[in-house]
């Protein structure tokens, strides 16, 4: 069983490689069942309440662009690891 804040779910009910929001989780904003090369694992990722998430917006401030670039640079090594790393999912979904 994997907790979703107030609700719990079975690992098998999560679809492979489909991130889900976890608004009731104390610290992490998303969960995903990562499946790759016959392996699977549950990964919690993303800081709860981050407002700079998503694709660059038109009129986005230089501060936000710098924050996004900083995240990608800081986590580049782990993002390259692919689907089995939390950094990959955070980059794809949140940044």
Buried (B, 14 or more C-beta within 10 A) or exposed (E): EBEBEEEEBEEEEBEEBEBBEBEEBEEBBBBBBBBEEEEBEEBBBBEEEBEBBEEEEEEBEEEBEEBBEEBEEEBEEBBEEEBBBBBBBBBBBBB
